[in-house]
């Protein structure tokens, strides 16, 4: 009987009951000094025995003396250190002591480094299992596959040995028969001659033994992993059922593949051969241009350390093809998922030289030939990759049609196309821009055209659904106090470019052919929120700053690039590049760096944090061509520029042209530093305006 009291240790009260059976020898008794009879030895802690009965009484009680000798003897034993508890304390129920299987020697403070959070974290999972003995056995089960295979090998060896022994026996028998025939013939020829049976000769030769060589190689043992898990019967059943389903699907797939392979006539034109050839082409191209790839990855212009405020552009590759030689580069767009893939649209800005369009998707892994090509009936004016679904490519054409391609498809047909029934544009579509999914989770994009409309195209199940967002009304210059204000509105303004704000998705700006920039909102489609007047000719590009929500930049044919604050009507900064500006783009690494291309074949790179008046680099990259488009790579320090002769040049920026935030102060992020730099420029511009 076990009793536990309070926080003390366990105490035991033990009772031993010994029953003497017939098959066991009787207990040895010691004679008593008084009566002379044998009695059990008295324990010092046992209670006083009852007075002995007489032999006649014992006979009367138990029938005979033998029954008395086999009665059980109960001895109560009590430890010396046992607590003496009352009956009330003994009847109290105490909580049981829980026994766990945790290993007391297992460490509980293991810390591992988390590459995701870039810090050491405590590992809560502690292995409690302790292996006391482990031995790899070499015994095979008789019914297992390995045992059957071993038995087959042994049986095969035995059969081969029997065959070899039989062959040897037959050869010896044949030799014996031949010897008997010869001896019989000799006996017949000369019966009188006696043959000496002991006349024989023996020949032997001893050769040199070949040198024995032993060669051994010690290899590293393969990594071993031990795992264990407690499973139930239903888990085993479910696992077997899943495995049966998997085997069934594998058989069906194998049958289908066999049917397909039987239908294929020539393996030279299979998809696997095409994939292998593409990989081989990339390897050959990278080996042939090994120096250029090395410069792309590791070259840095060391002269930048000695010339502060100046930089250079290193030419790397020129992408061109036979189909695009007589076309102009009208748009360039990097893929958001694969930083080495970009799409180039080819068309013509000349109204009298219109023809078919071309879309080429190039990869930096293979600079000699485009990965994908798509042809269009009209010239390509704009294109854009979807930010989430990177295989979708929106395209705007010169005849006002918008297309959506899936670059993964092998055929040359778009998956969506606008038509006259879907109210397509009537003039060239100068820019397309993917927008975030709406509340109904529909994929949509926006387009702007010279017909004065900004349209939202929703990708439905079978067609493109158009939605008019804004009609660009033509605002004329009228004097204040003119009673006839209606004369100031006549027709629609031709849209050339537009861009949506990164923080306020409903806010966007539109550049027009008249040189004006309008701030619009998707919520107010009837009027402009603001009109900015600063350019005198067509505005080719407007782009919001990727780091500052209030600043945007514009490029125009009037040879100027202007920086604006959308809360101020006049430009904050203006740069005259002495030639028509084809395109401008912000650098993704800094809020104060941008680059522009001009018609004289030059690339101008500015960093307003370093120099607010002069470019850090003004380099001529083509001789007789006009540069039309420019695009920064979002990850690598390279930039693409397109010209009017169907070529795209890849240039690498020197260290002075791509200075990012080197040291971020405490309690600030890199984004805060970018915004602070631009705010400093805005404050300087405001002070200069107030002083003027």
N, C-alpha and C positions, 0 to 999 in steps of 0.2 A: 504494500500500500504506500503510495507516494503522496507526500504533503509538501506544499510550498507556502511559506509565510513571509509577506512583505518583500523586501529586497534581499533577504538573506539567502544563503545557499540552500540547495535541496537537502532534505533529510529523509531518511528511509526507516520504515519499520518493517522488518523482515520476519516472516514466519516460515519456518521450514517444517514440512510435513513429510515424514519418511514412513513408507508403508513396506513392510517386509512381506515379500511374496514367497510362494512355495518353491519356486525355482532358485531363489537366492538363499545363500547360507544364513543361518540365524545370527543375530547380533551377539557379539561376545559380551557377556555380562560379568561383572566383577562381584564376587561374593561379599555380602555385607558382614561387617564384623560382629553384628549383634545376632542376626538370625541365621547367618551362614548361607543365605540365599544370594543368588546373583541379582544385581540391580543396575540400572543405568548410572553412568557417571554423572554426578551432579554438576551443573554449570554454575559458576559463581553468580551469574545474573539471573538464573532461572528461579522461578518461585519455589517455595518449599514444597516438597512432595507430600502427597497424602500418606497417612500411615498405611503400612503394608497390611494387606489382608492375609488371612491364613490360607493354607493350601486347600483346605476343604472348601472355604468360601469361594476361592477362585474356581474350583471345579464346579461348584454349584452355579456360579454366574455364567461361566462360559462353556460348560459342558464337559470339557476335558482339558488337560494341561497343554495339549498341542495348540488348541485355539488361543490360549493365553500367550503363547510364545510368538504368535504371528499377528498380534494386535498392533496397530500403528502407534508409534511413539511421537508425540508432539513436543518439540523443544522450542521455546520462545527465546530469541536472542535479540539483544538491544545494544547498538553501538554505544561506546562510552561517551562520544561527543555529540550524541543526539540531544536536540533541544526538547525540553519538556513543555508541551503546549497543552492548553486547556481544550475541552471538547468544543467550545464555541470557536476557538481559533482554528481547530482542525476542520470544522464544517464550513469555514469560509471558502468561497470559490475565488481562486486567483487566476489572472489572465495567463494563458499558456505562453511559453517561450517559443518564438518562431525561429525555425532553422532555415537558413538560406544556402544556396549553392554558390555564393560569391567567393571568389578567391581572395583571401586576405592579403596575399603577396602581390596581387595585380596593381600596377600603378594607376592612380586616379587623376593624375594631373598631366596627361600627355597633351602637348601643344603642337599643332601642325600649321604650316604656312599655307594660307588660302590665296592662290593667285588671282582669284576673282575679286576679293576685297582687299588684296595686297597688305595683309597683316596676319599675325599669328592668332590662331583661334584654338580654344580648348576643345579637345576631342572627347565627347561624352560617351562614345561607344568604346567600352573596355572589354577586352577578350577575357572571360572568366574561366575558360576551359584550360585544364592542366593535363597534359599527357604524361603519364608515369612510365609507360612502356610502349614502344612501337617497333614493329619488325616487319619488313617486307618478306612475304612468303614466296616460295617457288613451287608450291603444290598446285596442280591444275585439277579442276573438277573433271570427272570422267566424261560427263555429257557436254562439256563446253566445246566451243569451236576450236580453241587452241589445242585442247587435248586430242580432239579428233584429228586435227592436222598433224600433230606430233606422231600419233599412232599410224597415220598414213605414211609418213616419212620413214618410220621404222619398218613398216611392212614392205615398202618399196625397196629399202636397202636389203632386206632379207631375200626378197625375190631375185634381186640382181646378183646377190652372192650365190644363190642356188644355181642360177643360170650359168654363172662363171665356173662354178665347180663342175657342172655337167659338161660344159664345153671342154674343160681340161681332161675330164674322163674319156670323152669320145676321141680326143686327139691321141691319148696314150693307147687306147684300144686299137686305133688305126695303125699306129706305129708298130705295135706288137704283132698285128696280123701281117704287115708287110715284112717284118723280120722273119716270121715263120715261113712265108712263101719263099723268100730268098734262101733260107737254110735248107728247105726241101729240094730246091733246084740244085744246090751244091751237092747235096747227098746223092741226088740222082746222077750227076756228072762224074763225081768221084766218090764212090762208096768206100774206098779203102783208106782215104786220107783221114787222119784223126785231127781233130781241132783242139787246140790248147785253150781251155776255158779261162785260164789265168793270164793269157797274153792280151793285154789291153794297155792303152796309153791314155794319159790324162793331161790336158792342157789347161792352163789358167793364166790370166793376165790381171795385173793390178794397176789401176789408174789413180790419178790424183783426185782426192776429194775436193769438191768445190767449196770455196770459202762460204761460211754461213754468215749471213748478215741479218741483223734484226733492226727494225726501225719502228719506233713508237712515237706517238703523238699524244700529248696530254691536252685534252680540251676542257673547256669550262663546262661544268654540269648545267643542263638546262634548268631554267627557273621552275620551281615547284610551288604550287598553290594548294593549300588545304582549305577545304570548306565543308561545312556540315550544316544540316538543317533537319528539323523535326517535321515530318510530313504525316498527313492523315490518309486514311484509305480513300476518301473521295478525291483528294488532291492527286493521288497516284492514278485514279481512274480518269480524271479529267485530263491529266497529262498524256495518258495513253490515247485517249480519244482525239486530242489535238494532234498528236503525232500521226495517227491514222489519217486524219483529214489532210495534214500536210503532205503525207506520202501520196494520197489520192490526187491532190492538186499537182504535185510534181509529176506524176505519171501522165495526167492530162496535158500538162504543159509540154512534156517531152514528146507526146504523140503529136501535138500541134507543131512543134518545132521540126519533127521528122517530116510532117506533111509539107511544111514550108520549104525545108531543105530539098525535098524531092521535086518540088515545083521549080526551084531555082535552076536556071540553065547554066549560067556562067558565074563562078564565084568572083571573077575579076570586077564585076559590077555590083557586088553586094555592099551592104551598109558597113559591115565590119572592115572590108577592104578600104572603103572610103575613109573611115575613121583612122585606120592605120596609116594611110597615105598622108592624111592631114598632120598626124603626129610626126611622121618622117619629114614632111616639108618644114615644119617648125624647127626641128632639130638641125636640119641642113642650113636653114636660114640663120639660126642663132650661131652656128659654127662659122658661117661665112662672114657674119658681122659681129664677131666676138669683140673687137675693139670698141665698136659703137655701143654695144650693150654694157661693156665695162665702164665707159664714160657715163652712160645713163645712170648707172647704179652708184659709182664711186667717185667720179671726177668732181673736183671742186677747184674753182679759179683762185689760186693762191695770191694773185695780184690784188684781190679785193682787200687784203690786209693793209696794203700800202696806199690805197686811194679811197678815202672816205667820201661817201656820197656819190659813188659811181659804180656801175655794174655792167655786165656783158651777158649776151645770149649765145649759148653754144648750139649750133645746128646739129641735130642728131639724124633724123630720117626725113625723107620726102615720100609721101603716100600719093600714088597716082596709078591710073590704069588706062588701057587703050580706049575704053568707052567714054572716059571723062576728060579726054584731052581738049576737046573743043567746047567744053562747058565751063560755067563759073560756079565756084563754091558759094552757095547761098545760105548754108546753115551748118553748124557743127554742134554736136551734143554728146557728152560723156555718159556712159551707162552708170546708174547709181549703185549697182550691185557689183559689177566687175570693173575695177579701175583701169584695166588695160584695154577695154572695149569702147569704141566710140563710133558714132554714125555721122556720115557726111551726106548732105543733100546737094545735088547738082542741078542747075537750071540756067536761066539767063535773065539778066536785068534789062536787056535790050528788047524793046517792044517789037522790033522788026526781025529779030533772030530767035524766034521761039521754036522749040522742038520738044522732043520727048525728054522726060526727066529720068534721073538715076539716083538711087540710094545705095551707098556702099557702107558696110560695117567692117571696120578694120580692127585689128588687134595688134598690140605691141609685141606679141609673141611671134607674129608672122607679118613682117612689114612689106613683104614683096607682093602679096595678093590679098584682096578683101576676103573676109570670112563669109559674108552674105552679100548678095546683090539683088536689088529689086528695081524693076523698070516701071515707069508711069507714062501715061499718055501725054501729060503736060509737064512743064518744068516744075521742079521741087523748089518751093520758096522757104519752107520752114519745117522743122521736125523737133520732137521732144520725146524722151523716154519717160515712162511712168515711174514715179519714185518708189512705189512698193512692188508693183508687177513689172519687173525690169524687162520682160520680153515684149511688152506692148510699146509700139512706136507710133505716135501720132504724126501725120504728115499733112502739110498744107500745100496746094498746088497753085499754079499761075491762073488756071481757069476757074478758081473759086471752090474746087472740090477739096474736101478733107477726107483722109484715109486713115485707117488703123491697121497696122501690120502686126503679126506675131512672128518675130524673127526665128522662132523655132520651127515654123512650118517650112517644108521644102518647096512648096509651090510658090509661084510668083503673084498670087492673088491676095488682095487685102481681105481681112475678115469683116471689116465695116467700111462703107463708102457712102458719102452723101450724094444725093441726086437732086434733080429739079423738083421732084415730088416732096422731098424732105427740106425744101426751101434752102438750098445751098447758096453760098456766096456767088455774086456775079462778077467780082473783081478778084485780083490775086490775094491769097491768104498770106499775109506777111509774117504772122507768128501764131503758134499754137502753144498752149500751156496746160499741163495736167493739173487738176485740182483735187483736193482731198475728197474722199467719198462723202456723199450727202447723207441725210438721215435715213434714207431708204437703202443705204449701202450700195448705191449704184456708182459705177465708175464713169466719170465725166471729165471733159476737158473743154477749154475755152479757145476761141479763135477770134482774130481781128483781121479785117479786110479793108481794101480801099473803097468798098461800097458804103462805108460808114456804119457798119454794124459790128457789135461785139456779141458773139453767140456762144451759148453753152450747149455742148453736144453730150447727150447721155447715152451710154451704151446699153441698149435694151437687148432682148433675147435675139431678135432677128434684124434689127435696124438701128440706125442712129436717130435719136429723137432730139430735134433742135428746140432751143428756148432762147428768145431774144433777151439779152441782158441790158444792152444800152444801144441807143442810136446816137451817133456823134453828130450833134447839130453844129452847123457852121455858124460861128459867132463873128459878125463883122465889126469893124471899128467904127463906132458912132460917137458923136459928140454928146456931152452931157447936156441935158435939157432938150434933146431932140424929141419933138412930140410924136413922131412916127417911129416908134421903137420896133415895129414889126418888120421894117425894112432891113433891120440888122440881122435877121435870120433868113437865110435862103439856102435850101438844100442841106446835104450832109457832108461832113468833113471826112476826108480819107484817112483811115487809121493805118499807121505804119508799124507800131510796136506797142506793147503793153507789158505790165508786170504786176504781180500781186504782192501785197505786203506780207512779211513773214509772221508778224505777230497778230495783225488784224486781217484775217482772211477775207473779209468783205471789202476791204479797201484796195483799189488798184488805180494805176496811172496809165494814161494812153497818150502816145505821141502821134501827131498828125502830120499830113503833108504840108500844112500851112506854117509849121514851125511852132505850134502851140502844144502845150502839155496840159491835159485835163485830169484832175483827180476825181474819181468816181467811186460809187459804192453799189454793191449788188442790191442793197435794200432800197436805194433811191435811183431808179432807172430813168426818171423823167428829167433830171437836171444834173449839172456838174456841181460837185462840192467846192471845187476851186479850179481856176485856170491860170497857168503860169506862162508868162510871155517873156521870152528871152532870146529865142532863136529866130532867125529870119528866113530859114529854108527848112526843108523836110527834116524831121527828127527820125533818125534811123534806129536808135536804141535808147531805151530807158530801163534802168535796173535799180532796184532797192539795194541798200547796203545790207549784206548778210548778218552784220553784227549790230548795227544801230537802226532802230525802228523808224526814225524820222528822216533819214538822209537817203536820197536817191541821186543817180547820175544820169546824164543824157549826152548823146552824141548826135551831131547834125552835119548836114552837107555844107553848112556855112563855116567850116573849118574849126569849129569850137567844140570843146567838151566842158560841160557845166555841172557843178554840184549844187544841189538844192536841199533846203529844209522845207518839208511839205507844209509847215506852219507859216512860211514866209513866201510871198509871191515872187520876189526877185531872187536870182541865183546868188549863192553865197560865194562861190569861187568860179572863175572862168579861165580856160586855158586855150590859147590859140595855137594850133598845130600846123598852120601855114599850108594845109592841104585838106581836101575833103575827107572827113572821118568816116570810115566804113563801119566800125563797131567798137564798143568799149565794154570792159568787163572788170568787176571787182575781183581781187585776189582772195581766195578762201582763207589764207593764213593770217591776214591782217585787215583791220577795218580802214586803214588809211592808204592802202596800196591798190592801184588800178592800172590797167594797160589798155592802150588804144592802137588801132591800125589805121593808116592813111593810104591815100591813092598813090603816093609816090613809093610804096613798097617798104615803108619804115614801121617799126614797132616802137611805141613810146611807153615807157614804164615809169610811173610816178609813185613816190612814197611821201605823202604829205607830212608824216611825222619827222622825216629827215630833211626834206626840202619842199617848201610850199610854192616855189616859183619855177624851178627848172626840173626837167625829168632826170631820173637817175640813169636812164639808158634811152638812147634814141639811135636804133641800129637798123640799117637797111638789110633785109633778109632776102629779097628777090631783086633781080636787075630790071626787067622790063615789064613786070606784071603789077597789077594793082591788088592790094590786100583788101579783102572783103569781110572776113570773119575772124574772131579770136575766141578761144575758150581755154580756161585754166583747168588743169586736172585737180580733182578734189583732194587727192592724197599725195601725189608725187610732185616735185618742183619742176614741172614741165608745162608748156603752153603750146596750143595748136593754133596756127594761123593759116587761113585759106586765101587763095588768090583767084584771079579771073581766068586762069588757064588750066583749071581742073586739078590743081595740086594742093596738098596740105603739108606744111612744114612743121616738124616737131622741134621745139627749142627748149633748152634747159636753162633755168635761171641761175645766175651766180649767187653766192651767199649774200651779197649786199642787196639783192633785189627781192629776197624772201626772208627778211628779218621778221620773225614772229616774236611773241612775248617770251623773252628769255627767263626772267625771274618774276614770279607772281608774288606780290606782297601778301602778308598774312591777312586772314579774314576777307580775302578777295579771290575771285576766280579770273580765268583768262578772259571770259566774256566781259567782266566788269572793267578790266584793263583796256580792252578794245573800245568799249563805250566811253571810258574816260578820255582816251586819246582823241576820239572824234568830238567829244564835248569841248575839249580844249581848243580844237580848230574852230568850232562854231562860236565859241566865246571870242576868239581873236577876230573872226569875221564880223561879229556884232560890234566890237569896239571900233574896228576900222570904218564901219558904216556910220556909226554915231559921230565919229570924229570928222568924217567927210560931210 
